[in-house]
Amino acid sequence: MAKKIYMTDADVENIVGELRSTLSGMKCYGAIDIKRTFKTDDRFALIYFTPSAWAKMVTLVARYNTEVQWHGCVRRVSEFEFEIYDILVPPHEVTGTTVTSDYKPYGEWLNGLDDETFNSVKFHGHSHVDMSVSPSGTDEKYRLDLVTQLPKPVNGMDVFYIFLIINKRHEWSAEIYDFTHNALYSTADIAIDTIFDEDGNGLENFMAEAKKVAVSRTYTGTYYGNHGSSYGGSSYGGSYKGGTYEQPKTVTPVSQVGNSKAASPSAAKKKGKGKGKKNGGGKCCGYDTWEEYYAAVYGVDEDDVELTDTDDEGVVATTSEIDDDENDPTSPFYVREWGCT
């Protein structure tokens, strides 16, 4: 809900009339205190960034681990819409919680801009790193000092200024002082988007479509399933049954087989005659038989491993006396494809 920035002639006349009526019957007791609150209206503002301007701004925020500030070139699109089409960085010093401009180099930088750019610089933004984006007392003073220097629009002048604070989480707060249309917009009255093309497609449209297909998983009742992922060449996986997590048998990553003591052939327990099928006529990660490979990798006895159906590419299906449920997907001896040579 936009607020008024200044009183119109009609506002002054109304207030004078109200005061005359109020004061005529008021006892002052040496002092009076009168406050007049103006109603807000339902106006709403939109700020559009061009892709290049948005990229420059968020890159500044991402690359600086301190605060950093910038100005922007703005054009009005309509009474309620503003387009920021370029980002400019003035000379200033930064710390984790402040940005400070020396008046001399800053003034020289500002005066060095060409007339068109100078007249379009109507946006100031700065980062709050990982902190809240609420304006500090220093931020509020800076804004008031700046806007009090802006002239009241006359003879068709378009006078406005935009302020923005954003952090690394892309949380933001903003204010628009629109003197031309006598409106002060706050964060709740402002929307921000980045427009890609003349059809008005932007980040918000993209995200709206993405949210239709990339949805959060919900869990109800008892869930039976597997999960697994790979991190840095090793893996972890497990199953959830009845809401509890069961860690599978420890599996040495294939990339480590033959390279660690635990995964060497001598580490596998052996009994019986050590018979076994050749793995397609070749070796699998340094093992002569699939029984030796499975015994070493899964930490079981060779004689406990039963192999079935081999071909030139290796074992197609395996079962084990240790886990005789060959239909259980959590079993390491469930039907799997192997291509080890």
C-alpha positions as CSV (number, residue, x, y, z in Angstrom):
1,M,0.0,0.0,0.0
2,A,1.7,3.2,-1.2
3,K,2.0,6.2,1.1
4,K,2.1,9.9,0.1
5,I,5.4,11.6,0.1
6,Y,4.2,15.2,0.1
7,M,0.9,17.0,0.8
8,T,-1.1,18.4,-2.1
9,D,-2.8,21.7,-2.0
10,A,-6.1,19.9,-1.4
11,D,-4.5,18.0,1.5
12,V,-3.3,21.3,3.0
13,E,-6.8,22.8,2.8
14,N,-8.4,19.8,4.4
15,I,-5.9,19.7,7.2
16,V,-6.3,23.4,7.9
17,G,-10.1,23.0,8.1
18,E,-9.7,20.0,10.4
19,L,-7.3,21.9,12.7
20,R,-9.5,24.9,12.9
21,S,-12.4,22.8,14.0
22,T,-10.2,20.8,16.5
23,L,-8.3,23.8,17.9
24,S,-11.3,25.9,18.5
25,G,-12.5,23.7,21.3
26,M,-9.2,22.4,22.6
27,K,-7.6,23.2,26.0
28,C,-3.8,23.5,25.5
29,Y,-2.5,23.6,29.0
30,G,0.7,25.2,27.7
31,A,1.2,22.9,24.7
32,I,-0.6,20.9,22.0
33,D,0.4,17.8,20.2
34,I,-1.4,17.0,16.9
35,K,-0.5,14.2,14.6
36,R,-2.1,13.6,11.2
37,T,-1.8,10.2,9.5
38,F,-2.5,9.9,5.8
39,K,-4.3,6.9,4.4
40,T,-2.4,4.5,2.2
41,D,-3.7,3.4,-1.2
42,D,-3.7,0.2,-3.2
43,R,-0.9,1.2,-5.7
44,F,1.7,-1.5,-6.4
45,A,5.1,-1.1,-8.1
46,L,7.1,-3.5,-10.3
47,I,10.9,-3.4,-10.8
48,Y,12.3,-5.2,-13.8
49,F,16.0,-6.0,-14.3
50,T,17.5,-6.7,-17.7
51,P,19.4,-10.0,-17.7
52,S,22.8,-8.2,-17.8
53,A,21.9,-5.8,-15.0
54,W,20.7,-8.6,-12.8
55,A,23.8,-10.7,-13.5
56,K,26.1,-7.8,-12.6
57,M,24.3,-7.2,-9.3
58,V,24.0,-10.8,-8.1
59,T,27.6,-11.4,-9.1
60,L,28.8,-8.5,-6.9
61,V,26.8,-9.9,-4.0
62,A,28.2,-13.4,-4.6
63,R,31.8,-12.5,-5.1
64,Y,32.2,-10.1,-2.2
65,N,32.3,-11.5,1.3
66,T,31.9,-8.0,2.6
67,E,29.2,-5.4,1.9
68,V,29.4,-3.7,-1.5
69,Q,27.4,-1.0,-3.1
70,W,26.3,0.0,-6.6
71,H,24.2,2.4,-8.6
72,G,21.9,1.6,-11.5
73,C,20.5,3.2,-14.6
74,V,16.7,3.2,-14.6
75,R,14.0,4.1,-17.1
76,R,10.3,4.4,-16.2
77,V,8.2,1.9,-18.2
78,S,4.8,3.1,-16.9
79,E,3.4,4.8,-13.8
80,F,4.0,1.7,-11.7
81,E,6.9,0.0,-13.6
82,F,10.6,0.7,-13.6
83,E,13.4,-1.0,-15.6
84,I,16.9,-1.2,-14.3
85,Y,19.1,-1.7,-17.4
86,D,22.7,-1.3,-16.1
87,I,24.7,-1.5,-12.9
88,L,27.6,0.9,-12.1
89,V,30.1,0.6,-9.2
90,P,31.3,3.9,-7.8
91,P,34.6,4.2,-5.9
92,H,34.1,3.2,-2.2
93,E,35.6,1.2,0.7
94,V,34.0,-1.9,2.0
95,T,34.0,-3.8,5.3
96,G,31.9,-6.7,6.6
97,T,29.2,-4.3,7.7
98,T,29.7,-1.0,6.0
99,V,30.3,0.7,2.6
100,T,31.9,4.2,2.7
101,S,32.4,6.6,-0.1
102,D,34.9,9.4,0.0
103,Y,33.2,12.5,-1.3
104,K,36.0,13.7,-3.6
105,P,36.6,10.5,-5.7
106,Y,32.8,9.7,-5.6
107,G,32.0,13.2,-6.8
108,E,34.6,13.0,-9.6
109,W,33.2,9.6,-10.7
110,L,29.7,10.9,-10.8
111,N,30.6,14.1,-12.7
112,G,32.6,12.0,-15.1
113,L,29.5,10.2,-16.4
114,D,28.0,11.4,-19.7
115,D,24.7,13.3,-19.4
116,E,22.4,10.5,-20.4
117,T,23.9,8.1,-17.9
118,F,24.1,10.7,-15.2
119,N,20.4,11.5,-15.5
120,S,19.4,7.9,-15.5
121,V,21.3,7.0,-12.2
122,K,18.2,6.7,-10.0
123,F,19.0,3.4,-8.2
124,H,21.2,2.6,-5.2
125,G,21.7,-0.8,-3.9
126,H,24.1,-2.5,-1.5
127,S,24.5,-6.0,0.0
128,H,24.1,-7.2,3.6
129,V,26.2,-10.3,2.9
130,D,24.5,-13.0,5.1
131,M,22.6,-10.7,7.4
132,S,19.0,-9.5,7.5
133,V,18.0,-7.1,4.7
134,S,16.2,-4.6,7.0
135,P,17.7,-1.1,6.5
136,S,19.9,0.0,9.4
137,G,19.8,3.5,10.9
138,T,22.7,4.5,8.6
139,D,20.8,3.2,5.6
140,E,17.7,5.2,6.5
141,K,19.7,8.4,7.1
142,Y,21.5,7.9,3.7
143,R,18.1,7.6,1.9
144,L,16.6,10.6,3.6
145,D,19.7,12.7,2.9
146,L,19.5,11.8,-0.8
147,V,15.8,12.2,-1.4
148,T,15.6,15.5,0.4
149,Q,17.9,16.8,-2.4
150,L,15.5,15.7,-5.1
151,P,13.3,18.5,-6.5
152,K,9.6,18.5,-6.6
153,P,8.6,17.6,-10.1
154,V,7.7,20.6,-12.3
155,N,7.3,21.1,-16.0
156,G,7.1,17.4,-16.8
157,M,10.1,16.3,-14.8
158,D,10.2,12.7,-13.8
159,V,11.6,12.4,-10.3
160,F,12.0,9.1,-8.5
161,Y,14.6,7.0,-6.7
162,I,14.9,3.3,-5.9
163,F,16.8,1.8,-3.0
164,L,17.5,-1.9,-2.6
165,I,19.3,-4.2,0.0
166,I,20.0,-7.8,-1.0
167,N,21.9,-10.6,0.7
168,K,23.6,-13.8,-0.5
169,R,20.3,-15.7,0.0
170,H,18.7,-13.3,-2.5
171,E,16.4,-11.9,0.2
172,W,15.7,-8.3,-0.4
173,S,14.0,-5.2,0.8
174,A,13.3,-2.1,-1.2
175,E,11.8,1.4,-1.3
176,I,10.7,3.5,-4.2
177,Y,10.3,7.3,-3.7
178,D,8.2,8.3,-6.7
179,F,7.8,12.1,-6.5
180,T,6.2,12.3,-9.9
181,H,3.2,10.3,-8.7
182,N,3.5,11.1,-5.0
183,A,4.0,7.6,-3.9
184,L,6.3,5.9,-1.4
185,Y,6.5,2.1,-2.0
186,S,7.9,-0.2,0.6
187,T,9.0,-3.9,0.2
188,A,5.4,-5.2,0.6
189,D,4.3,-3.0,-2.3
190,I,7.0,-4.0,-4.7
191,A,7.7,-7.0,-7.0
192,I,11.0,-7.7,-8.7
193,D,11.6,-9.7,-11.8
194,T,14.1,-10.2,-14.6
195,I,12.7,-10.0,-18.1
196,F,14.3,-12.1,-20.9
197,D,12.4,-11.1,-24.0
198,E,9.8,-8.8,-25.5
199,D,7.0,-11.2,-24.6
200,G,7.6,-10.5,-20.9
201,N,9.1,-13.9,-20.0
202,G,11.3,-13.7,-17.0
203,L,12.7,-15.5,-14.0
204,E,9.3,-15.5,-12.2
205,N,7.6,-17.2,-15.1
206,F,10.5,-19.7,-15.3
207,M,10.3,-20.5,-11.6
208,A,6.5,-20.8,-11.7
209,E,6.8,-23.5,-14.5
210,A,9.7,-25.2,-12.7
211,K,7.7,-25.6,-9.5
212,K,5.0,-27.4,-11.4
213,V,7.3,-30.2,-12.3
214,A,10.1,-30.1,-9.7
215,V,8.0,-30.9,-6.6
216,S,8.9,-31.9,-3.0
217,R,8.5,-35.6,-2.2
218,T,5.9,-36.3,0.5
219,Y,6.0,-39.5,2.6
220,T,2.8,-41.2,4.0
221,G,2.5,-44.5,5.7
222,T,5.2,-47.2,5.4
223,Y,7.7,-46.6,2.7
224,Y,9.8,-49.4,1.1
225,G,12.5,-48.3,-1.3
226,N,16.1,-47.7,-2.0
227,H,18.3,-44.7,-2.2
228,G,21.8,-44.2,-3.1
229,S,24.3,-41.7,-4.5
230,S,27.9,-41.4,-5.3
231,Y,30.3,-39.0,-3.6
232,G,33.9,-38.6,-4.7
233,G,34.2,-42.1,-6.3
234,S,32.7,-44.0,-3.3
235,S,29.1,-44.7,-2.6
236,Y,26.5,-45.1,0.1
237,G,23.1,-46.6,-0.1
238,G,20.4,-48.0,2.1
239,S,16.7,-48.8,2.4
240,Y,13.9,-47.5,4.5
241,K,11.5,-50.0,5.9
242,G,8.6,-49.0,8.2
243,G,10.2,-45.5,8.7
244,T,13.6,-46.9,9.9
245,Y,16.9,-46.8,8.0
246,E,18.8,-50.0,7.4
247,Q,22.4,-49.7,6.2
248,P,23.3,-52.3,3.6
249,K,26.3,-54.7,3.8
250,T,29.5,-52.7,3.5
251,V,30.7,-52.6,-0.1
252,T,34.2,-51.5,-1.1
253,P,34.0,-49.1,-4.2
254,V,35.1,-50.8,-7.4
255,S,37.6,-48.0,-7.8
256,Q,39.4,-49.2,-4.7
257,V,39.2,-53.0,-5.3
258,G,42.7,-54.4,-5.6
259,N,44.2,-51.2,-4.1
260,S,43.5,-51.7,-0.4
261,K,44.4,-54.5,2.0
262,A,40.8,-55.1,2.9
263,A,39.9,-55.7,-0.8
264,S,42.8,-57.9,-1.7
265,P,42.3,-61.6,-2.5
266,S,44.1,-62.6,0.6
267,A,41.6,-60.7,2.7
268,A,38.8,-63.0,1.6
269,K,38.2,-66.0,3.8
270,K,38.7,-69.3,1.9
271,K,37.6,-72.8,2.5
272,G,37.1,-75.9,0.4
273,K,38.9,-76.4,-2.8
274,G,38.6,-72.9,-4.0
275,K,36.8,-73.9,-7.1
276,G,35.2,-71.2,-9.2
277,K,34.1,-70.1,-12.6
278,K,36.4,-67.9,-14.6
279,N,34.9,-64.4,-15.2
280,G,34.4,-64.6,-18.9
281,G,38.0,-65.7,-19.5
282,G,39.6,-62.6,-18.0
283,K,40.3,-61.0,-14.7
284,C,38.0,-58.8,-12.7
285,C,40.0,-56.1,-10.9
286,G,42.8,-58.5,-10.2
287,Y,40.7,-61.6,-9.3
288,D,40.9,-64.9,-11.2
289,T,37.3,-66.0,-10.4
290,W,34.0,-64.3,-9.7
291,E,33.9,-66.2,-6.4
292,E,37.2,-64.5,-5.3
293,Y,35.9,-61.1,-6.4
294,Y,32.6,-61.4,-4.5
295,A,34.3,-62.9,-1.5
296,A,36.8,-60.0,-1.3
297,V,34.3,-57.2,-2.1
298,Y,31.5,-58.4,0.2
299,G,33.5,-60.0,2.9
300,V,32.1,-63.5,2.6
301,D,33.5,-67.0,2.1
302,E,34.1,-68.1,-1.5
303,D,32.2,-71.4,-0.8
304,D,29.2,-69.3,0.3
305,V,29.0,-67.7,-3.1
306,E,26.9,-69.4,-5.8
307,L,27.2,-68.0,-9.3
308,T,24.8,-68.7,-12.2
309,D,24.6,-67.9,-15.9
310,T,27.9,-66.3,-17.0
311,D,28.7,-65.0,-20.4
312,D,31.6,-63.1,-22.2
313,E,30.7,-59.9,-20.4
314,G,30.7,-61.5,-16.9
315,V,28.1,-62.6,-14.4
316,V,24.5,-61.7,-15.2
317,A,22.8,-63.0,-12.1
318,T,24.1,-64.1,-8.7
319,T,22.6,-65.5,-5.5
320,S,24.1,-66.2,-2.1
321,E,23.5,-68.6,0.8
322,I,24.0,-65.6,3.1
323,D,21.1,-63.7,1.5
324,D,19.0,-66.3,-0.3
325,D,16.2,-63.8,-1.2
326,E,17.4,-63.1,-4.7
327,N,14.3,-60.9,-5.3
328,D,15.3,-58.5,-2.5
329,P,16.7,-55.3,-4.2
330,T,18.7,-54.6,-1.0
331,S,20.7,-57.8,-1.5
332,P,24.2,-57.3,-3.0
333,F,23.5,-60.5,-5.0
334,Y,20.3,-59.2,-6.6
335,V,20.2,-59.4,-10.4
336,R,22.8,-56.8,-11.6
337,E,24.6,-56.0,-14.8
338,W,28.4,-56.2,-14.8
339,G,30.8,-55.2,-17.5
340,C,34.2,-55.7,-15.8
341,T,37.0,-56.9,-18.1
